[in-house]
Amino acid sequence: MTPPIWLARFPVGLFAIPVGLLALAGAWRRAQAFDWPLASTISLVLAWTGLLILLLLLAIYLVKCVCHPGVIVDEFTHPLTGSLMALMPLACMLVVVYFGAAGSPVWLYFLLFFLFLQGVVAIRIVSIITVGALPLAAVTPVLYVPPVAGGYVGAMALHHLGYPGWAALLLGMALASWALLEVRILNRLFEGAMPESLRPTIGLELAPPTVGTLTVSTLWPQLPAELLVIGVGLAVAPLVAVLARYAWWSRVPFSIGFWSFSFPLAALAGGVIEVVYRGAWPPAVAALILSLVSAVIAFLLVRTLLLLIRGKLISTLLAQTAAR
């Protein structure tokens, strides 16, 4: 049986959907500290929805690997699609953060496998950058995903399973990667607008400080709110920079790329919740940020479903991939 024509170009960018949903589920679980009656239910619904979507996407991508191994190799060697491949192990590590059990060897082996995959992609990206082989057009916030976001989430997963020392080591590696990438990416963003096909991914510019703050709050639950506020403050500058360019990224037709906002915003909500809880701030502050982030991700989900219902999801993805 001949595989469908769209399978060969089935994009790994779709894995941003379960990443965003699982991250938001984690934020709602943190909100249980305020004894909000629906926080636990909302968290579970989001987590299971993200998990089911992840399993479906993994099954489709596995078929793609079997039917089109040459395409997989080409995608891996491309700096943009290769970076987006890190979304797969990233989503799986978020599953460990949410569902994993400390002391379980099964969960540990599961995590180590996806840490290995994440490391392979991260090393590939870092090697391209350090030898000066990265094309200027490929210098985008997407590069943060393998070494930075992957390191942060891997650290949270290791801590959750009971390995705080290894978690701290991985956090340090992620921070070093952020420093390595930040100068290149910021210089590129200040030079002018990115190509239209890449503009939706601008949301990933928020990821290093927001996810980093969430990781620090996870690894050291005894840290006071005043220190975590520093991390939230670091996220303000890239947030303002992204909003300042609203005119050129908001005019781009909706695509899966806009899910780049989901993970960083969900991490920001989780970090603010930790600040509010530890600093005894008014819970309304946490409720406001969590409601706003949930509304944004709900908007992304509705727009994605509309594309799927209209039969335009795959065609839009193919057009975006071709433009890259």
C-alpha positions in Angstrom: 0.0 0.0 0.0 1.4 3.4 -1.0 1.7 5.8 1.9 -0.2 9.1 1.6 1.6 11.9 -0.1 1.6 14.2 3.0 3.4 11.6 5.2 6.8 12.4 3.7 6.6 16.0 4.8 4.7 15.4 8.0 6.3 18.2 10.1 7.9 17.7 13.6 6.6 21.2 14.5 3.3 19.5 15.4 4.9 18.2 18.5 4.7 21.8 19.9 1.0 21.1 20.6 1.5 18.4 23.3 4.5 20.4 24.6 2.3 23.4 25.2 -0.6 21.4 26.7 1.6 19.4 29.0 3.4 22.6 30.2 0.0 24.3 30.8 -1.1 21.2 32.8 2.0 21.6 35.0 1.1 25.3 35.6 -2.5 24.3 36.7 -1.1 21.6 38.9 1.0 24.2 40.7 -2.1 26.3 41.1 -3.5 23.5 43.4 -1.5 25.2 46.1 -4.2 27.9 46.3 -6.9 25.2 46.8 -8.8 26.3 43.7 -11.5 23.7 43.3 -11.1 23.1 39.5 -7.3 23.3 39.3 -6.7 19.6 39.7 -9.4 18.6 37.1 -8.2 21.1 34.6 -4.6 20.0 35.0 -5.5 16.3 34.5 -7.7 17.1 31.4 -4.8 19.1 29.8 -2.2 16.5 30.7 -4.2 13.5 29.3 -5.1 15.5 26.2 -1.5 16.4 25.6 -0.5 12.8 26.2 -3.0 11.3 23.7 -2.0 13.9 21.0 1.6 13.0 21.7 1.0 9.3 21.2 -0.9 9.9 18.0 1.9 12.1 16.6 4.6 9.6 17.6 2.7 6.8 15.8 2.5 8.9 12.6 6.1 9.9 12.8 7.2 6.4 13.4 5.4 5.4 10.2 7.2 8.3 8.4 10.5 7.0 9.7 9.8 3.5 8.3 8.4 4.7 4.9 10.7 7.7 4.3 14.1 7.3 6.1 15.9 9.5 3.6 13.5 12.4 4.5 14.3 11.9 8.2 18.0 12.2 7.5 17.5 15.3 5.4 15.4 16.9 8.2 18.0 16.0 10.8 20.8 17.7 8.9 18.8 20.9 8.4 19.4 23.4 11.2 15.8 24.4 11.5 13.9 21.1 11.1 16.7 19.4 13.0 16.1 21.8 15.9 12.4 21.1 15.8 13.1 17.4 16.1 13.9 18.1 19.7 10.3 18.8 20.3 9.6 15.0 20.3 11.9 14.1 23.3 11.0 17.4 24.9 7.3 16.4 25.0 8.2 12.9 26.3 10.3 14.4 29.1 7.4 16.6 30.1 5.4 13.4 30.4 8.0 12.3 32.9 7.7 15.6 34.8 3.9 15.2 35.1 3.3 11.5 35.4 6.7 10.0 36.4 7.3 8.3 39.8 10.4 8.8 41.8 12.4 5.6 42.3 10.9 3.8 39.3 13.5 2.2 37.1 11.0 2.1 34.2 10.5 5.9 34.3 14.3 6.4 34.6 15.1 4.3 31.5 12.3 6.1 29.7 13.8 9.4 30.6 17.4 8.4 29.8 16.4 7.3 26.3 14.8 10.6 25.5 17.6 12.5 27.1 19.9 10.7 24.7 17.8 11.7 21.7 17.7 15.3 23.0 21.5 15.3 23.4 22.0 14.0 19.9 20.0 16.8 18.4 21.6 19.4 20.7 25.1 18.3 19.9 24.3 18.6 16.2 23.1 22.1 16.6 25.9 23.3 18.8 28.5 21.8 16.4 27.0 23.7 13.5 27.1 27.0 15.4 30.6 26.6 16.8 32.2 25.9 13.4 30.5 28.8 11.7 28.5 26.6 9.4 25.1 28.0 10.3 23.4 30.1 7.5 22.3 33.5 8.5 18.7 32.7 7.6 18.7 29.8 10.0 19.6 31.9 13.1 16.2 32.0 14.8 14.9 31.3 18.3 14.1 27.7 17.1 17.7 27.0 18.0 16.9 27.3 21.7 14.8 24.2 21.7 17.5 21.3 21.7 20.2 22.5 24.1 18.3 25.1 26.2 14.7 24.0 26.5 15.8 20.4 26.4 18.3 20.9 29.2 15.8 22.7 31.4 13.0 20.1 31.0 15.5 17.3 31.4 16.7 18.8 34.6 13.1 19.1 36.0 12.5 15.4 35.0 15.7 14.2 36.7 14.8 16.1 39.8 11.3 14.7 39.8 12.7 11.2 39.6 15.0 11.8 42.6 18.3 12.8 41.0 18.9 16.5 42.1 22.6 16.4 41.5 22.3 15.4 37.9 19.5 17.8 37.4 21.7 20.7 38.6 24.4 19.6 36.2 22.0 19.6 33.3 20.7 23.0 34.3 24.2 24.4 34.1 24.7 22.9 30.6 21.4 24.5 29.5 22.5 27.9 30.9 25.8 27.6 29.1 24.0 26.8 25.8 21.7 29.8 26.3 24.8 32.1 26.7 26.3 30.5 23.5 23.2 31.1 21.4 21.9 34.4 22.8 24.4 36.7 21.1 23.9 35.1 17.7 20.2 35.1 17.9 19.7 38.6 19.3 22.1 40.1 16.7 20.1 38.4 14.0 16.8 39.6 15.4 18.0 43.2 15.7 19.2 43.2 12.0 15.6 43.1 10.7 12.5 41.0 10.3 12.7 37.2 9.9 11.3 35.6 6.8 7.5 35.3 7.0 7.5 31.6 7.2 9.6 31.7 10.4 7.9 34.7 12.1 5.4 32.5 14.0 8.3 30.9 15.9 9.2 34.2 17.5 7.5 33.0 20.7 10.5 30.8 21.4 12.5 33.9 22.2 10.6 33.9 25.5 11.7 30.4 26.4 15.2 30.7 28.0 14.2 33.0 30.9 10.7 31.7 31.5 11.5 28.0 31.4 14.8 28.6 33.2 13.0 30.3 36.1 10.5 27.4 36.3 13.4 25.0 36.4 15.2 26.8 39.2 12.0 26.9 41.2 11.5 23.2 40.7 15.1 22.2 41.7 15.2 24.5 44.8 11.7 24.7 46.3 13.2 26.5 49.3 14.2 29.6 47.3 12.4 32.7 48.3 10.1 34.6 46.0 12.5 37.5 45.8 15.0 35.4 43.9 12.5 33.9 41.6 11.3 37.4 40.7 14.7 38.0 39.2 14.0 35.3 36.7 10.5 36.7 35.9 12.2 40.1 35.4 14.6 38.6 32.9 11.6 37.4 30.9 10.1 40.9 30.6 12.7 42.2 28.1 12.2 39.5 25.5 8.4 39.7 26.1 8.5 43.4 25.3 10.7 42.8 22.3 8.2 40.2 20.9 5.2 42.5 21.5 7.1 45.4 19.9 7.2 43.4 16.7 3.5 42.5 16.8 2.9 44.3 13.5 5.1 42.0 11.5 4.4 38.6 13.1 0.7 39.0 13.6 0.0 39.5 9.9 1.3 36.1 9.0 -1.5 33.6 8.4 -2.1 31.2 11.3 0.1 28.1 11.3 1.3 25.6 13.8 4.4 27.8 14.2 2.4 30.0 16.6 2.4 27.2 19.1 5.9 28.5 19.8 4.2 30.9 22.3 2.5 28.1 24.3 5.5 26.5 26.2 7.2 29.8 27.2 3.9 31.4 28.3 2.9 28.3 30.3 6.3 28.3 32.0 5.9 32.0 32.8 2.6 31.2 34.4 4.2 28.4 36.4 7.0 30.7 37.6 4.6 33.5 38.6 2.5 31.0 40.5 5.6 30.0 42.5 6.4 33.6 43.2 2.9 34.4 44.3 2.7 31.3 46.6 6.1 31.7 48.2 5.9 35.4 48.5 2.3 35.3 50.0 1.2 37.6 47.2 -2.5 38.0 46.4 -3.7 34.8 44.6 -5.5 37.0 42.1 -2.1 37.7 40.5 -1.6 34.0 39.8 -5.2 33.7 38.7 -4.8 36.5 36.2 -1.6 35.3 34.5 -2.8 31.7 34.4 -6.2 32.8 32.9 -4.4 34.9 30.2 -2.0 32.1 29.3 -4.8 29.5 29.2 -6.8 31.8 26.9 -3.9 32.1 24.5 -3.4 28.3 24.4 -7.1 27.8 24.0 -7.1 30.2 21.1 -4.2 28.3 19.5 -6.1 25.0 19.9 -9.3 26.3 18.4 -7.5 27.8 15.4 -5.6 24.5 14.9 -8.9 22.5 15.1 -10.5 24.9 12.5 -7.6 24.2 10.1 -8.0 20.5 10.7 -11.8 20.6 10.1 -11.4 22.6 6.9 -8.9 20.2 5.6 -6.2 22.9 5.5 -3.9 21.8 8.3 -1.6 19.6 6.2 -1.7 22.0 3.2 -0.7 24.9 5.4 2.1 22.8 7.0 3.4 21.8 3.6 3.4 25.4 2.4 5.2 26.6 5.5 7.8 23.8 5.1 8.4 24.6 1.5 9.0 28.2 2.3 11.7 27.3 4.7 
